[in-house]
Amino acid sequence: MKSLLKLGAIAALTLAAFGSAQAQDTKTVIEAGHLLAVPGDGYLRNRSVTIEKGKIVSVERGFREQPDGVRVVNLRDAYVLPGLIDSHVHLTNEFSPTSRVRILSESEVDLALNGASYAYKTLLAGFTTVQDVGGANEAIFSLRDAVRAGKVPGPRIRASGSAITPSGGHVAANGFSPALTKIFTGPNACNGADDCRRAVRETIRSGADVIKITATGGVLSNTKAGLEQQFFDDEIAAIVETAAMMGRKVTAHAHGKGGIEAALRNGVHSIEHGTYLDDETIDLFKETGGTLVPTVLAGVTVTGWTEQPWLPAPSREKAAIVGPLMLDMLSRARAGGVNVAFGTDTGVSKHGDNSQEFDLMVQAGYTPEEAIRTATIVAAEHVEMSDQVGTIEAGKFADMVVLRRDPLEDITALRAIRVVIKDGQQYRPQ
């Protein structure tokens, strides 16, 4: 009954969103007064963006009268950006005081329906594409496919499914009774290079677009296993090799310096978090071409939980250490020239609050336009979709964010969204 009630709520949400959305088969011209078509290149003034069947057909100078049947959207007083990309989310979950109890009561159906609600919040926050790195396989892959098929409104989703972890590692079943631990231990837990090859193959068979591993311990895992390297080098190398054979890249959750560097040395393409990077680590990022997804918002969020009794003691201890380090980490990464893609770890923080990461990036030394570039051009390359999203150019999906104020003057303008456009359809935040 609980799942049916949630299903009814999601259906109503879906109908409301699509009932007000522009039909994709209507030719539309967006008249943009300030168009940040390619973040990093500054605004283009007074441009007409023509959209057909969800794609951008052309971007032309000036405004002109359009033939009958063409829908014209007057945004001459607005600031128009490419749809934003969050490279690290968890759409099927949102951390709360009841999280550990919900593990015992929620089904994959519940998770998928929760995810549909969170996906819509994410879309209304201006994020038209996301990479979900660590969600229950059936729930997140079903949600991804439903969004792709137009059944549910949300950002297009690239998903890893459950992260691959060593037994007892971060995201493994920790802190439960032996009986529950046995039940909760899935096929993504592996030990030894051969077993890790198996885990990669099974994850890809389940539907993974990208492989995520936990190269080090993590803050929110209920275990005193530290924050350093937890996979052996040969295990990481086996994961990367197997993923490559099956056409997938690998990203690694990693906090400790040793774990970050082991992942990069063994061919992992990107690092989530990167808390303890130093000058040697920065050099290795540049040598290997690795990308950092910093998730500073998650660090700020868990710092606020260090006195909360509902957070297990091992997690409180780690949160108090890691959280305050992450802003400085990002500042050092920027100064060192590390390639950074925008990512929040939303699901730790609340869905829909993703743009708060931009404020933190500016505090770390980024200009507003540099920060926006990490969530458009750089993130599009990171999620292997740069031919489809990241800029407002002919041939790409018609994804845009329309703002009332200039975000290059004040990055908090990204919290005052007027309209979100995805695939040419318009969504208006309440």
C-alpha positions, 0 to 999 in steps of 0.5 A, a space after each residue: 500500500 505504501 508503494 502504491 500511494 507513492 506511485 500515485 503521488 509520482 504519477 500526479 507529479 509527472 502529469 503536472 510537469 508534462 502537462 505544462 511542458 512544451 511539446 517537442 514537435 513544436 519549433 521554438 525560438 528562444 530570444 536570449 538577451 544574455 547567452 552564456 553559450 560556451 562558459 568561459 567565453 563570456 556572454 553573447 548578446 541578443 541571440 536567437 536559439 532555434 529548437 526542434 524535436 528537443 535539439 538545438 538547430 541554430 544559434 543566430 545573432 539578433 531577433 526577427 519576426 518568426 513565421 506562424 506556427 513558431 513559438 517564440 519565448 522572450 528572454 531578452 531580459 534574462 540570463 541563459 546558461 547551458 543545462 547544469 551537470 552534477 557528476 556525483 549524486 545519489 538520486 534514490 536516497 537522502 541521508 537522514 536520522 532514519 536512514 539506517 532503519 529505512 534500509 530494513 523497510 524500503 524495497 527497491 520499488 520504494 527507492 525508485 519512487 523516492 528517486 523519481 521525486 528527487 530527480 524532479 527536484 534536481 531538474 527544477 534546480 537547473 541540473 539537466 544531466 547527472 551521474 549517479 554513483 552508488 545506488 541500488 541497481 534495480 532502482 537506479 537503472 529503472 529510474 534512468 530508463 524511465 527518464 530516458 523514455 519520457 515516463 518520468 520528469 528528471 535529469 538524464 541519468 548516467 549510473 554506476 549502480 552499486 559501488 564495487 567495494 572490498 568486504 568490510 569497506 566503505 558502502 559494504 554492510 557494516 555495523 549490523 548483526 552477522 545475520 543482517 550483514 550476510 543478507 546485505 552483502 551483495 555481489 558488488 563486494 569482492 576480494 582478490 583480483 579475480 573476484 573483483 573482475 567478477 564484480 565488474 562483469 556482474 555490475 555491467 551486466 546489471 546495467 552500469 554505464 560507469 564503474 564506481 569503486 571505493 578505493 578508501 574508507 568513507 565517512 558515513 560507513 559505520 566502521 572504524 576502518 579509517 580513510 586510507 587505501 582498502 583495495 590492493 593495487 592488483 585489485 584496482 588494476 584488475 577492475 580497470 582492465 576488466 571495465 575497459 574490456 567491456 567499454 566502461 571507465 572507472 571512478 573511485 571514492 577516495 579520501 586518503 592520499 595513498 588511496 587516491 594515488 593508488 587509484 590514479 596509478 592503476 588507471 582509474 579515470 577520476 576521483 570522488 572527494 580527494 580530501 587528502 590530496 597534496 602536491 605529489 597527488 596534484 602532480 599525479 592528477 596532471 600526469 595521468 589526466 585524472 579528474 577530481 569531483 570534489 563534493 565540498 557540499 558533502 563535507 560541509 553537510 557532515 560537519 554539521 552532523 558531528 554532534 548528532 546522536 543518530 549518526 554512528 560514533 565512527 561516522 561522527 569521528 570521521 566527519 569531524 576530521 574530513 568535513 573541515 578539510 574539503 574546502 582547502 582541498 579544492 582551493 589547492 586543487 584549483 591552484 595546482 591546475 587539477 581538472 575539476 568536474 562539478 559534483 556534490 554527493 547530493 543525497 548526503 546533502 538535500 536534493 535540490 540544494 545542488 547549487 550550493 556547491 557553486 558558492 563553495 567553489 567561489 569561496 575556494 577561489 574559482 570565479 563564477 564563470 570558472 565554477 559554471 564551466 566545471 558544471 557544463 563543459 568539464 562535467 560533460 567531458 567527464 560523463 562522456 557526453 560532450 557531444 550532447 550537452 555542456 554548451 548551447 550549440 547546434 546539434 546538442 540537446 536543448 538544455 538551458 537554465 534561465 536566470 533572473 540575475 547575472 550569475 557571473 556577478 553573483 553566483 547565488 543567482 543560480 538559486 533564483 531559477 526562472 525556467 529550466 529547459 530540458 530537451 526543449 521542454 520547459 519546467 518552472 520552479 514553484 
